């Protein structure tokens, strides 16, 4: 007699349940999807002991005919699809016909439903793969599914469950995802007889605010862009609302919550320039596209998808979100930044494009406060009296008052006091200028009056010799001066005041490690960010008032000016109310 034999149906279902039902939250997710596919407008969920003892889902959907109740609990039975063609363009959340059968194999299940034309409801039960007889029941509309004693007949799997509080937390998260996916549906969650939360039917913004909080909604930007058959909408959190974990990331594809690698990469890339490396963005975003353009039959949990045109979807999501976050600065951006780069290169500066900067000037250093306090503060008062144009409204960041410790610029605006990290702000200005210039193929190189010669390693010598075109593309001319030395003959004009040797070593390192084409494509932003960091005005650099005002004006012109290239804030506002609280005025 052979060793290969057919497994019993119950064991097959219990094995299949391992892929679908990991914990109470997994079962709840499947039941919620069935309710939504039934066209429900209101869904009520009752849990006991974190869903381990009871999960009850009641909806007002179309219901199930009495003759279909047994099939609803059978394996591979569904009303969602009938052919491969329908599977390839499925629009429903469920379609496998596995969920109810899998749950019924590891729990005590009761299914009560009333179809629209039926005179009354019908009920059927299931336990250990055995169905009870269908019998009349009382129910006004829709369907009620009760799942009791999850994993009662698979004790090993039950031991892997966590505490009731932990399992409830996972169930609540499954409910939250469903409620975010379908804001037009009313949801109510009860635990151990008490209402945990209830969301009436509402629009997307109201639903996101209700479930993710007022703080998130206040620190998020609306996104709503379309391109052909693709649409991305929802709310994207600003960097100020970044998190230490990924607990506030909700992404939906055609109403289905997903954790997709392709989309996740596009979102990370969009936030890369404005988010600190150890922080995670928060968002609730909805991607819509024709069902036939996305394959949802990738994994039994249905949280992974595959796109027919993956590159197009990636680029669409990335560019839409990048533009939205670029406009998300609290400052207006009427044009490109240029004044500070020229300013810090010892060029003459014209006030025509920078209101409040004063008359044309040549670079000078403000008096040191320790040695000339009267002269310094007198200059501040005189500058404020003379430079702001009286007929024009005060700009968002106001006008400079002075510096603190050679690091921070203080300015006064209509709201109170503005504190600016001058290096971080200038770094962002230079970075955006470099990106724009490179995109428009006008990244100008400025010849050095005296070439800078430095001792180079053998690898640096080889990289410079073999990559003249790549170096020229980012504004560098680096030639061999001797068998052991390189000469920097030109550097990007935007970085004219930076340390040319350090910049040259950095760009050679990037090209050497990643290759010329990759450094100018995938690694482009990282390379430009490094150059901008080294080119930005350093701490302890004393700026004149016109220089400070030019920095403020360029911040107002620059996208993403609220954060430096590493995601740190570039400025803070202290309102008059904040200052009054600090000094206990009005107490």
DALIN-V10976 format. One record per residue. RES is the residue in one small letter. OMEGA is omega as a letter, one per 40 degrees, with the letter a starting at -180 (NA if undefined). Layout:
# DALIN-V10976
res->[RES/RES]
omega->[OMEGA/OMEGA]
This chain:
# DALIN-V10976
res->[x/x/x/x/x/x/x/x/x/x/x/x/x/x/x/x/x/x/x/x/x/x/x/x/x/x/x/x/x/x/x/x/x/x/x/x/x/x/x/x/x/x/x/x/x/x/x/x/x/x/x/x/x/x/x/x/x/x/x/x/x/x/x/x/x/x/x/x/x/x/x/x/x/x/x/x/x/x/x/x/x/x/x/x/x/x/x/x/x/x/x/x/x/x/x/x/x/x/x/x/x/x/x/x/x/x/x/x/x/x/x/x/x/x/x/x/x/x/x/x/x/x/x/x/x/x/x/x/x/x/x/x/x/x/x/x/x/x/x/x/x/x/x/x/x/x/x/x/x/x/x/x/x/x/x/x/x/x/x/x/x/x/x/x/x/x/x/x/x/x/x/x/x/x/x/x/x/x/x/x/x/x/x/x/x/x/x/x/x/x/x/x/x/x/x/x/x/x/x/x/x/x/x/x/x/x/x/x/x/x/x/x/x/x/x/x/x/x/x/x/x/x/x/x/x/x/x/x/x/x/x/x/x/x/x/x/x/x/x/x/x/x/x/x/x/x/x/x/x/x/x/x/x/x/x/x/x/x/x/x/x/x/x/x/x/x/x/x/x/x/x/x/x/x/x/x/x/x/x/x/x/x/x/x/x/x/x/x/x/x/x/x/x/x/x/x/x/x/x/x/x/x/x/x/x/x/x/x/x/x/x/x/x/x/x/x/x/x/x/x/x/x/x/x/x/x/x/x/x/x/x/x/x/x/x/x/x/x/x/x/x/x/x/x/x/x/x/x/x/x/x/x/x/x/x/x/x/x/x/x/x/x/x/x/x/x/x/x/x/x/x/x/x/x/x/x/x/x/x/x/x/x/x/x/x/x/x/x/x/x/x/x/x/x/x/x/x/x/x/x/x/x/x/x/x/x/x/x/x/x/x/x/x/x/x/x/x/x/x/x/x/x/x/x/x/x/x/x/x/x/x/x/x/x/x/x/x/x/x/x/x/x/x/x/x/x/x/x/x/x/x/x/x/x/x/x/x/x/x/x/x/x/x/x/x/x/x/x/x/x/x/x/x/x/x/x/x/x/x/x/x/x/x/x/x/x/x/x/x/x/x/x/x/x/x/x/x/x/x/x/x/x/x/x/x/x/x/x/x/x/x/x/x/x/x/x/x/x/x/x/x/x/x/x/x/x/x/x/x/x/x/x/x/x/x/x/x/x/x/x/x/x/x/x/x/x/x/x/x/x/x/x/x/x/x/x/x/x/x/x/x/x/x/x/x/x/x/x/x/x/x/x/x/x/x/x/x/x/x/x/x/x/x/x/x/x/x]
omega->[a/a/a/i/i/i/i/a/a/i/i/a/a/i/i/a/i/i/a/a/i/a/i/a/i/i/i/i/a/a/i/i/i/i/i/i/i/i/a/i/i/a/i/a/i/i/i/i/i/a/i/a/a/i/i/i/a/a/i/a/a/i/a/i/a/a/a/a/i/i/a/a/a/i/i/i/a/i/a/a/i/a/i/i/i/i/a/i/a/i/a/i/i/i/a/a/a/a/a/i/i/i/a/a/a/i/i/a/i/a/i/a/i/i/a/a/a/i/i/a/i/a/i/i/i/i/i/i/a/i/i/i/i/a/i/i/a/i/a/a/i/a/i/i/i/i/a/i/a/a/a/a/i/a/i/i/i/i/a/i/a/i/i/a/i/a/i/i/i/i/i/i/i/i/a/i/i/a/i/a/a/a/a/a/i/i/i/i/i/i/a/i/a/i/i/i/a/i/i/i/a/i/a/a/i/i/i/i/a/a/a/i/i/a/i/a/a/a/a/i/i/i/i/a/i/i/a/a/i/i/i/i/a/a/i/a/i/a/a/a/a/a/i/i/a/a/a/i/a/a/a/i/a/i/a/i/a/i/a/a/a/a/i/i/i/i/i/i/i/a/a/a/a/a/i/a/a/i/a/a/i/a/i/a/a/i/i/i/a/a/a/i/a/i/a/a/a/a/a/i/i/i/i/i/i/a/i/i/a/a/i/i/i/a/i/a/a/a/i/a/i/i/a/i/i/i/a/i/i/a/i/i/a/a/a/i/i/a/a/i/i/a/a/i/i/i/i/a/a/a/a/a/a/a/i/a/i/a/i/a/i/a/i/a/i/i/i/a/a/a/a/a/a/a/a/a/i/i/i/a/a/a/i/a/a/a/a/i/a/a/a/i/i/i/a/a/i/a/a/i/a/a/i/i/i/a/a/i/i/i/i/i/a/a/a/a/i/i/a/i/a/i/a/a/a/i/i/a/i/a/i/i/i/i/a/a/i/i/a/i/i/i/a/i/i/i/i/a/i/a/i/a/i/i/a/i/i/i/i/i/a/a/i/a/a/a/i/a/i/i/i/a/i/i/a/i/a/a/i/i/i/i/a/a/i/i/i/a/i/i/i/a/i/a/a/a/a/i/a/i/a/i/a/i/a/a/i/i/a/a/a/a/a/a/a/a/a/i/a/a/a/a/a/a/i/i/i/i/i/i/a/a/a/a/a/i/a/i/a/i/i/i/i/i/i/i/i/i/i/i/i/a/i/i/a/a/a/i/i/a/a/a/i/a/a/i/i/i/i/a/i/i/i/a/i/i/i/a/i/i/a/a/i/i/i/i/NA]
